[in-house]
């Protein structure tokens, strides 16, 4: 059981989240995500290719945590 405690205390692993996963985590659709990005209120997407973008998982998790802390 202590190994589970250690695993949750470890620093967050950086992964690239694609748009569908970001939509699922935030509950926002594409247009709203891009609108928030344009206003500087959402983490910027990383260009992965000509027609592909992704977001840093740690930045998204931090953004969600900040929103939850504002509501508390």
Backbone as a printed PyTorch tensor [residue, N CA C, xyz], in Angstrom:
tensor([[[  0.8140,  -1.1880,   0.0000],
         [  0.0000,   0.0000,   0.0000],
         [  0.8630,   1.2600,   0.0000]],

        [[  2.0200,   1.2080,   0.6310],
         [  2.8840,   2.3800,   0.6510],
         [  3.3910,   2.7170,  -0.7410]],

        [[  3.5010,   1.7250,  -1.6280],
         [  3.9360,   1.9970,  -2.9950],
         [  2.8950,   2.8380,  -3.7270]],

        [[  1.5960,   2.6600,  -3.4100],
         [  0.5600,   3.4790,  -4.0210],
         [  0.6680,   4.9120,  -3.5430]],

        [[  0.9620,   5.1060,  -2.2710],
         [  1.1240,   6.4490,  -1.7240],
         [  2.3010,   7.1340,  -2.3870]],

        [[  3.3990,   6.4020,  -2.5680],
         [  4.5800,   6.9520,  -3.2200],
         [  4.2750,   7.3180,  -4.6580]],

        [[  3.5160,   6.4890,  -5.3480],
         [  3.1990,   6.7460,  -6.7530],
         [  2.3750,   8.0190,  -6.9110]],

        [[  1.4480,   8.2830,  -6.0120],
         [  0.6390,   9.4880,  -6.1340],
         [  1.4100,  10.7350,  -5.7350]],

        [[  2.4510,  10.5790,  -4.9410],
         [  3.2480,  11.7210,  -4.5050],
         [  4.3130,  12.0930,  -5.5400]],

        [[  4.5460,  11.2230,  -6.5200],
         [  5.5610,  11.4720,  -7.5400],
         [  5.1310,  12.6440,  -8.4230]],

        [[  6.1050,  13.3550,  -9.0060],
         [  5.7630,  14.4610,  -9.8960],
         [  4.9190,  13.9690, -11.0740]],

        [[  4.0640,  14.8360, -11.5620],
         [  3.1910,  14.4760, -12.6720],
         [  4.0100,  14.1830, -13.9270]],

        [[  3.5740,  13.1970, -14.6590],
         [  4.2440,  12.8260, -15.9040],
         [  3.7010,  13.6990, -17.0340]],

        [[  4.6010,  14.2690, -17.8120],
         [  4.1920,  15.0830, -18.9570],
         [  3.8260,  14.1580, -20.1110]],

        [[  2.6100,  14.3300, -20.6130],
         [  2.1550,  13.6180, -21.8010],
         [  1.5320,  14.6470, -22.7240]],

        [[  1.4150,  14.2960, -23.9650],
         [  0.7210,  15.1540, -24.9120],
         [ -0.7180,  14.6680, -25.0170]],

        [[ -1.6550,  15.5590, -24.7280],
         [ -3.0660,  15.2340, -24.8310],
         [ -3.6000,  15.7740, -26.1520]],

        [[ -4.3100,  14.9440, -26.8790],
         [ -4.9410,  15.3950, -28.1110],
         [ -6.2670,  16.0620, -27.7680]],

        [[ -6.8580,  16.7400, -28.7380],
         [ -8.0350,  17.5570, -28.4910],
         [ -9.1920,  16.7850, -27.8620]],

        [[ -9.4640,  15.5840, -28.3330],
         [-10.5870,  14.8120, -27.7860],
         [-10.4160,  14.5610, -26.2920]],

        [[ -9.1810,  14.2900, -25.8610],
         [ -8.9270,  14.0470, -24.4420],
         [ -9.0520,  15.3350, -23.6320]],

        [[ -8.6010,  16.4470, -24.1980],
         [ -8.7330,  17.7450, -23.5220],
         [-10.2140,  18.1010, -23.3920]],

        [[-10.9840,  17.8400, -24.4440],
         [-12.4280,  18.0880, -24.3820],
         [-13.0670,  17.2460, -23.2880]],

        [[-12.6680,  15.9820, -23.1880],
         [-13.2330,  15.0930, -22.1700],
         [-12.8680,  15.5580, -20.7610]],

        [[-11.6390,  16.0040, -20.5640],
         [-11.1920,  16.4340, -19.2360],
         [-11.8420,  17.7450, -18.8060]],

        [[-12.0150,  18.6700, -19.7460],
         [-12.5260,  19.9980, -19.3970],
         [-14.0430,  20.1120, -19.5310]],

        [[-14.6280,  19.3060, -20.3880],
         [-16.0540,  19.4230, -20.6710],
         [-16.3510,  20.4970, -21.7060]],

        [[-15.3120,  21.0850, -22.2900],
         [-15.4790,  22.1260, -23.3020],
         [-15.2990,  21.5300, -24.6930]],

        [[-15.9750,  22.1210, -25.6550],
         [-15.8140,  21.7290, -27.0500],
         [-14.7170,  22.5620, -27.6980]],

        [[-14.3410,  22.1430, -28.9050],
         [-13.2260,  22.7340, -29.6370],
         [-13.3030,  24.2630, -29.7100]],

        [[-14.4300,  24.7910, -30.1410],
         [-14.5450,  26.2390, -30.3390],
         [-14.3040,  27.0100, -29.0460]],

        [[-14.8270,  26.5090, -27.9350],
         [-14.6520,  27.2030, -26.6600],
         [-13.1990,  27.1260, -26.1920]],

        [[-12.5710,  25.9870, -26.3870],
         [-11.1560,  25.8320, -26.0170],
         [-10.3050,  26.8380, -26.7840]],

        [[-10.5260,  26.9280, -28.1010],
         [ -9.7390,  27.8580, -28.9050],
         [-10.0600,  29.3120, -28.5610]],

        [[-11.2910,  29.5930, -28.2070],
         [-11.6630,  30.9410, -27.7830],
         [-10.9320,  31.3170, -26.4950]],

        [[-10.9100,  30.4030, -25.5330],
         [-10.1910,  30.6510, -24.2800],
         [ -8.6900,  30.8100, -24.5320]],

        [[ -8.1370,  30.0040, -25.4370],
         [ -6.7060,  30.1350, -25.7680],
         [ -6.4210,  31.5250, -26.3310]],

        [[ -7.2800,  31.9920, -27.2210],
         [ -7.0910,  33.3070, -27.8420],
         [ -7.1210,  34.4160, -26.7980]],

        [[ -7.9620,  34.2480, -25.7610],
         [ -8.0600,  35.2310, -24.6840],
         [ -6.9440,  35.0810, -23.6490]],

        [[ -6.1080,  34.0570, -23.7980],
         [ -5.0350,  33.8210, -22.8370],
         [ -5.5180,  33.1810, -21.5450]],

        [[ -6.6830,  32.5310, -21.5890],
         [ -7.2690,  31.9320, -20.3930],
         [ -7.2010,  30.4080, -20.3960]],

        [[ -6.4570,  29.8460, -21.3190],
         [ -6.3240,  28.3950, -21.4230],
         [ -4.9280,  28.1000, -21.9570]],

        [[ -4.3070,  26.9930, -21.5270],
         [ -2.9590,  26.6760, -22.0140],
         [ -2.9040,  26.5980, -23.5440]],

        [[ -1.8310,  27.0870, -24.0970],
         [ -1.6480,  27.0750, -25.5450],
         [ -1.3840,  25.6560, -26.0380]],

        [[ -1.8930,  25.3780, -27.2130],
         [ -1.6570,  24.0950, -27.8570],
         [ -0.2370,  24.0590, -28.4120]],

        [[  0.3200,  22.8750, -28.4420],
         [  1.6410,  22.6500, -29.0240],
         [  1.4600,  22.1180, -30.4320]],

        [[  2.1710,  22.6780, -31.3850],
         [  2.0860,  22.2180, -32.7600],
         [  2.8440,  20.8990, -32.8770]],

        [[  2.1660,  19.8430, -33.2890],
         [  2.7810,  18.5240, -33.4280],
         [  3.0940,  18.1890, -34.8720]],

        [[  2.3990,  18.8250, -35.7680],
         [  2.5820,  18.5830, -37.1970],
         [  1.7850,  19.6120, -37.9610]],

        [[  1.6580,  19.3920, -39.2560],
         [  0.9520,  20.3410, -40.0970],
         [ -0.5040,  20.4920, -39.6650]],

        [[ -1.1580,  19.3740, -39.3530],
         [ -2.5710,  19.4240, -38.9660],
         [ -2.8200,  18.7730, -37.6180]],

        [[ -1.8310,  18.8160, -36.7500],
         [ -1.9730,  18.1500, -35.4550],
         [ -1.4720,  19.0590, -34.3370]],

        [[ -2.2690,  19.1500, -33.2660],
         [ -1.8680,  19.8780, -32.0740],
         [ -2.1440,  19.0140, -30.8590]],

        [[ -1.5180,  19.3800, -29.7680],
         [ -1.7320,  18.6900, -28.5060],
         [ -1.4310,  19.6420, -27.3670]],

        [[ -1.7840,  19.2330, -26.1770],
         [ -1.5650,  20.0520, -24.9890],
         [ -0.7500,  19.2670, -23.9860]],

        [[  0.0770,  19.9570, -23.2110],
         [  0.8560,  19.3440, -22.1410],
         [ -0.1110,  18.9230, -21.0370]],

        [[ -0.0900,  17.6540, -20.6670],
         [ -1.0320,  17.1310, -19.6710],
         [ -0.8970,  17.8370, -18.3280]],

        [[  0.3180,  18.1880, -17.9430],
         [  0.5310,  18.8560, -16.6560],
         [ -0.0990,  20.2520, -16.6750]],

        [[  0.0370,  20.9710, -17.7800],
         [ -0.5720,  22.3020, -17.8820],
         [ -2.0910,  22.2120, -17.8050]],

        [[ -2.6690,  21.2050, -18.4430],
         [ -4.1200,  21.0350, -18.4150],
         [ -4.5800,  20.6830, -17.0050]],

        [[ -3.8760,  19.7720, -16.3420],
         [ -4.2440,  19.3890, -14.9710],
         [ -4.1400,  20.5830, -14.0250]],

        [[ -3.0890,  21.4000, -14.1920],
         [ -2.9340,  22.5950, -13.3550],
         [ -4.0600,  23.5860, -13.6200]],

        [[ -4.4280,  23.7560, -14.8730],
         [ -5.5050,  24.6750, -15.2370],
         [ -6.8170,  24.2230, -14.5890]],

        [[ -7.1010,  22.9340, -14.6490],
         [ -8.3150,  22.3880, -14.0350],
         [ -8.2770,  22.6010, -12.5190]],

        [[ -7.1300,  22.3240, -11.8960],
         [ -6.9960,  22.4890, -10.4450],
         [ -7.2210,  23.9410, -10.0390]],

        [[ -6.6990,  24.8750, -10.8130],
         [ -6.9070,  26.3060, -10.5180],
         [ -8.3810,  26.6700, -10.5710]],

        [[ -9.1010,  26.1490, -11.5710],
         [-10.5420,  26.4250, -11.6790],
         [-11.2840,  25.8600, -10.4700]],

        [[-10.8990,  24.6550, -10.0370],
         [-11.5530,  24.0470,  -8.8850],
         [-11.2630,  24.8210,  -7.6070]],

        [[-10.0300,  25.3280,  -7.4610],
         [ -9.6630,  26.1010,  -6.2810],
         [-10.3980,  27.4380,  -6.2410]],

        [[-10.6840,  28.0310,  -7.4050],
         [-11.4280,  29.2860,  -7.4440],
         [-12.8480,  29.0940,  -6.9560]],

        [[-13.4050,  27.9130,  -7.2030],
         [-14.7890,  27.6380,  -6.7930],
         [-14.8990,  27.3260,  -5.3130]],

        [[-13.7890,  26.8900,  -4.7060],
         [-13.8300,  26.4810,  -3.2920],
         [-13.8680,  27.6700,  -2.3460]]])
